[in-house]
Amino acid sequence: MKHTRPVPEGEVDLPGGQRELADLLGVTRVTVNRALSRLRHDGLIRWTDPGRIRIVAPELLALRAGRR
């Protein structure tokens, strides 16, 4: 059984990193990297640890995703 560390509210673990996320989404790792970099640059997310991001602006992220 694989043990994972607790995830604080508003944070998301990416245990397999960008490569696994890309495989799950059917895109390249470069595409995932660019998208995450854009979200970070726009102030919507930030890296807290390797493989973990904090959603800084969930409302704006939802708008960016097309959900209101």
TAUR-V455095 format. One line per field, one symbol per residue. psi: psi as a letter, one per 20 degrees, with the letter a starting at -180 (. if undefined). Layout:
psi->???
//
This chain:
psi->pppqqqoqpjqppmhiahggggghikrrhgggggghgghghijhrqphrpjpqpohmhghggghijq.
//
